[in-house]
Amino acid sequence: MLPPELPPLPALTRAEGELVDRYLEVADLLGRINPARAGDTYRGLRAAQALVARAAQLRDALALMHRRGETELHATTLARALRVLDGERRTARVLLPPDAPD
């Protein structure tokens, strides 16, 4: 049995697609660095080192959009793209986990 088919990605410019991809990569790395989550320092260190390059790529994607005259972010469309790409789960790792009962 095949898994359910995901909804299609909304139409994005190449720069918008790059922005969404780089944003999610940064969110994934921040989730690995999150000190409120279990893990080891080496994993966090490696993620922090990679974050520098991914943040620069995210900046470059936004700069390209700006140079092309794409001066407005279409939040509704970009949010749909993020949801299709599992952005809710991936960005949730950046948040503080719920308080454990005492």
Summary of the structure (lengths in Angstrom):
residues: 102
radius of gyration: 16.0
end to end distance: 43.3
largest distance: 53.5
contacts: 237
relative contact order: 0.22
helix: 62%
strand: 0%
